[in-house]
Protein backbone atom coordinates (compact mmCIF):
# COMPACT_ATOMS: atom_id res chain seq x y z
CA UNK A 1 0.00 0.00 0.00
CA UNK A 2 1.66 3.16 -1.20
CA UNK A 3 1.90 6.03 1.24
CA UNK A 4 0.59 9.53 0.82
CA UNK A 5 1.92 10.97 -2.41
CA UNK A 6 2.65 14.62 -2.99
CA UNK A 7 3.88 16.31 -6.12
CA UNK A 8 5.82 18.13 -7.05
CA UNK A 9 8.38 17.67 -4.29
CA UNK A 10 9.97 21.01 -5.08
CA UNK A 11 8.28 23.95 -6.76
CA UNK A 12 9.81 27.29 -7.68
CA UNK A 13 7.58 30.21 -8.59
CA UNK A 14 8.12 33.90 -9.19
CA UNK A 15 6.08 36.45 -7.29
CA UNK A 16 2.62 36.79 -8.78
CA UNK A 17 2.47 33.31 -10.30
CA UNK A 18 0.17 30.50 -9.24
CA UNK A 19 1.23 27.39 -7.34
CA UNK A 20 -0.68 24.09 -7.48
CA UNK A 21 0.20 21.41 -5.01
CA UNK A 22 -1.21 17.90 -5.35
CA UNK A 23 -1.86 15.25 -2.75
CA UNK A 24 -2.98 11.66 -3.34
CA UNK A 25 -4.09 10.07 -0.07
CA UNK A 26 -3.42 6.49 0.86
CA UNK A 27 -5.76 3.90 -0.61
CA UNK A 28 -8.97 3.76 1.35
CA UNK A 29 -8.47 7.17 2.97
CA UNK A 30 -11.09 9.78 2.27
CA UNK A 31 -9.96 12.41 4.78
CA UNK A 32 -7.24 14.84 3.76
CA UNK A 33 -5.47 17.55 5.76
CA UNK A 34 -3.06 20.26 4.61
CA UNK A 35 -0.43 21.75 6.89
CA UNK A 36 2.20 24.42 6.30
CA UNK A 37 5.66 24.46 7.85
CA UNK A 38 7.39 27.82 7.71
CA UNK A 39 11.16 27.95 8.24
CA UNK A 40 12.13 27.41 11.88
CA UNK A 41 8.52 26.75 12.88
CA UNK A 42 6.26 23.81 13.57
CA UNK A 43 3.44 22.69 11.36
CA UNK A 44 0.30 24.80 11.19
CA UNK A 45 -3.05 23.39 10.15
CA UNK A 46 -4.59 24.89 7.05
CA UNK A 47 -7.60 22.88 5.89
CA UNK A 48 -9.41 19.57 6.33
CA UNK A 49 -11.35 18.04 3.47
CA UNK A 50 -13.40 14.99 2.69
CA UNK A 51 -14.39 14.00 -0.80
CA UNK A 52 -16.06 17.05 -2.41
CA UNK A 53 -16.41 18.83 0.94
CA UNK A 54 -14.39 21.30 2.97
CA UNK A 55 -14.90 20.36 6.61
CA UNK A 56 -12.63 22.86 8.39
CA UNK A 57 -10.77 25.72 6.75
CA UNK A 58 -10.06 27.68 9.90
CA UNK A 59 -6.32 27.76 9.18
CA UNK A 60 -6.50 28.94 5.60
CA UNK A 61 -5.46 32.50 4.79
CA UNK A 62 -8.51 34.47 3.71
CA UNK A 63 -7.14 35.44 0.34
CA UNK A 64 -5.25 33.71 -2.48
CA UNK A 65 -5.46 30.19 -0.96
CA UNK A 66 -7.99 27.53 -1.90
CA UNK A 67 -8.26 23.76 -1.62
CA UNK A 68 -10.36 21.04 -3.15
CA UNK A 69 -10.70 17.29 -2.97
CA UNK A 70 -12.78 16.15 -5.94
CA UNK A 71 -14.66 12.88 -6.20
CA UNK A 72 -11.98 11.60 -8.54
CA UNK A 73 -8.31 12.55 -8.44
CA UNK A 74 -5.97 14.13 -5.93
CA UNK A 75 -6.55 16.93 -3.50
CA UNK A 76 -5.25 20.26 -4.76
CA UNK A 77 -3.95 23.20 -2.73
CA UNK A 78 -3.88 26.28 -4.90
CA UNK A 79 -2.05 29.50 -4.11
CA UNK A 80 -2.73 32.42 -6.41
CA UNK A 81 -0.38 35.38 -6.88
CA UNK A 82 2.30 33.93 -4.65
CA UNK A 83 4.44 36.18 -2.46
CA UNK A 84 7.80 35.50 -0.82
CA UNK A 85 6.07 34.81 2.50
CA UNK A 86 4.41 31.77 0.95
CA UNK A 87 7.77 30.01 0.76
CA UNK A 88 7.38 27.00 3.01
CA UNK A 89 6.98 23.25 3.08
CA UNK A 90 3.40 22.15 2.54
CA UNK A 91 2.43 18.76 3.92
CA UNK A 92 -0.60 16.69 3.20
CA UNK A 93 -1.90 14.01 5.55
CA UNK A 94 -4.67 11.47 5.18
CA UNK A 95 -6.77 9.40 7.58
CA UNK A 96 -8.54 6.08 7.07
CA UNK A 97 -12.26 6.09 6.53
CA UNK A 98 -13.10 3.14 8.75
CA UNK A 99 -12.04 1.85 12.12
CA UNK A 100 -8.98 -0.34 12.46
CA UNK A 101 -5.48 -0.37 13.82
CA UNK A 102 -4.65 3.06 12.46
CA UNK A 103 -7.92 4.70 13.29
CA UNK A 104 -7.41 8.26 14.56
CA UNK A 105 -4.01 8.55 12.90
CA UNK A 106 -2.90 10.94 10.21
CA UNK A 107 -0.35 9.68 7.70
CA UNK A 108 1.88 12.35 6.21
CA UNK A 109 3.28 12.74 2.74
CA UNK A 110 6.86 13.87 2.02
CA UNK A 111 5.80 17.46 1.45
CA UNK A 112 6.13 20.02 -1.32
CA UNK A 113 8.77 22.65 -0.77
CA UNK A 114 7.65 25.89 -2.37
CA UNK A 115 10.19 28.60 -3.07
CA UNK A 116 8.98 31.99 -4.24
CA UNK A 117 11.61 34.11 -5.96
CA UNK B 1 -8.57 26.19 21.88
CA UNK B 2 -5.64 23.85 22.21
CA UNK B 3 -1.99 24.72 22.41
CA UNK B 4 1.11 22.58 22.56
CA UNK B 5 4.45 23.71 23.96
CA UNK B 6 7.70 21.89 23.51
CA UNK B 7 9.99 23.25 26.15
CA UNK B 8 13.31 22.60 24.44
CA UNK B 9 14.11 23.69 20.90
CA UNK B 10 17.33 21.66 20.80
CA UNK B 11 18.54 18.69 22.83
CA UNK B 12 22.09 17.39 22.35
CA UNK B 13 22.96 14.00 23.82
CA UNK B 14 25.65 11.40 23.49
CA UNK B 15 25.00 8.02 21.93
CA UNK B 16 23.60 5.40 24.34
CA UNK B 17 22.53 8.08 26.84
CA UNK B 18 18.88 8.43 27.90
CA UNK B 19 16.83 11.31 26.58
CA UNK B 20 13.58 13.07 27.47
CA UNK B 21 11.83 15.50 25.15
CA UNK B 22 9.27 17.59 26.99
CA UNK B 23 5.79 18.48 25.83
CA UNK B 24 3.00 20.32 27.62
CA UNK B 25 -0.48 20.90 26.30
CA UNK B 26 -3.42 23.03 27.24
CA UNK B 27 -6.95 22.08 26.42
CA UNK B 28 -10.34 22.65 27.98
CA UNK B 29 -11.63 19.37 26.59
CA UNK B 30 -10.37 15.80 26.38
CA UNK B 31 -7.39 15.46 24.13
CA UNK B 32 -5.54 12.90 22.07
CA UNK B 33 -1.76 13.24 21.98
CA UNK B 34 0.83 12.22 19.43
CA UNK B 35 4.58 12.29 18.88
CA UNK B 36 5.96 12.48 15.35
CA UNK B 37 9.53 12.35 14.04
CA UNK B 38 10.75 14.21 10.97
CA UNK B 39 14.02 13.36 9.28
CA UNK B 40 15.60 16.02 7.03
CA UNK B 41 13.58 16.78 3.92
CA UNK B 42 11.03 14.11 4.72
CA UNK B 43 7.48 13.94 5.98
CA UNK B 44 6.38 13.13 9.50
CA UNK B 45 6.30 9.61 10.87
CA UNK B 46 4.15 8.67 13.83
CA UNK B 47 6.14 7.42 16.83
CA UNK B 48 3.28 6.84 19.27
CA UNK B 49 -0.14 8.06 20.32
CA UNK B 50 -2.25 8.37 23.45
CA UNK B 51 -6.00 8.07 23.03
CA UNK B 52 -7.15 6.59 26.33
CA UNK B 53 -6.33 3.82 28.78
CA UNK B 54 -2.85 3.20 30.11
CA UNK B 55 -0.93 6.42 30.59
CA UNK B 56 2.36 4.84 29.54
CA UNK B 57 2.45 4.47 25.79
CA UNK B 58 5.07 2.53 23.90
CA UNK B 59 5.94 3.35 20.33
CA UNK B 60 8.31 2.44 17.58
CA UNK B 61 12.11 2.56 17.72
CA UNK B 62 12.17 2.08 21.49
CA UNK B 63 10.41 5.33 22.34
CA UNK B 64 7.75 5.70 25.02
CA UNK B 65 5.74 8.55 26.48
CA UNK B 66 3.71 9.10 29.61
CA UNK B 67 0.45 11.00 29.70
CA UNK B 68 0.15 13.05 32.88
CA UNK B 69 -3.22 14.72 33.12
CA UNK B 70 -2.51 16.65 36.33
CA UNK B 71 0.62 18.19 34.85
CA UNK B 72 -0.83 18.37 31.33
CA UNK B 73 2.32 16.78 29.99
CA UNK B 74 3.21 14.10 27.47
CA UNK B 75 6.99 13.74 27.61
CA UNK B 76 8.81 11.45 25.20
CA UNK B 77 11.60 9.21 26.49
CA UNK B 78 14.13 6.73 25.22
CA UNK B 79 16.50 4.90 27.58
CA UNK B 80 19.40 4.68 25.12
CA UNK B 81 19.63 6.73 21.93
CA UNK B 82 21.38 5.94 18.67
CA UNK B 83 22.98 8.19 16.08
CA UNK B 84 20.05 7.36 13.80
CA UNK B 85 17.65 9.03 16.26
CA UNK B 86 19.01 12.42 15.20
CA UNK B 87 15.94 14.20 13.83
CA UNK B 88 13.28 16.74 14.72
CA UNK B 89 10.48 15.61 17.00
CA UNK B 90 7.01 17.11 17.14
CA UNK B 91 4.38 16.75 19.82
CA UNK B 92 0.79 17.20 18.62
CA UNK B 93 -2.69 17.30 20.10
CA UNK B 94 -6.19 16.79 18.78
CA UNK B 95 -9.59 17.10 20.36
CA UNK B 96 -10.58 13.80 21.93
CA UNK B 97 -13.83 11.97 21.46
CA UNK B 98 -13.85 12.50 17.71
CA UNK B 99 -12.46 10.36 14.93
CA UNK B 100 -11.06 13.17 12.83
CA UNK B 101 -9.87 16.71 13.12
CA UNK B 102 -6.88 18.99 12.89
CA UNK B 103 -3.66 18.46 14.78
CA UNK B 104 -2.10 21.27 16.78
CA UNK B 105 1.67 20.95 16.77
CA UNK B 106 4.38 22.15 19.10
CA UNK B 107 7.34 24.07 17.75
CA UNK B 108 9.51 20.99 17.49
CA UNK B 109 12.63 19.74 19.28
CA UNK B 110 15.79 18.99 17.35
CA UNK B 111 17.48 15.96 18.87
CA UNK B 112 21.16 15.63 17.99
CA UNK B 113 22.92 12.45 19.02
CA UNK B 114 26.70 12.72 19.19
CA UNK B 115 29.07 9.73 18.99
Interface residues (C-beta under 8 A of the other chain):
Chain A: X4 X31 X33 X35 X41 X42 X43 X44 X45 X48 X55 X56 X58 X59 X91 X93 X95 X103 X104 X105 X106 X107 X108 X109 X110 X111 X113
Chain B: X32 X34 X36 X41 X42 X43 X44 X45 X46 X49 X51 X90 X94 X99 X100 X101 X102 X103 X104 X105 X106 X107 X108
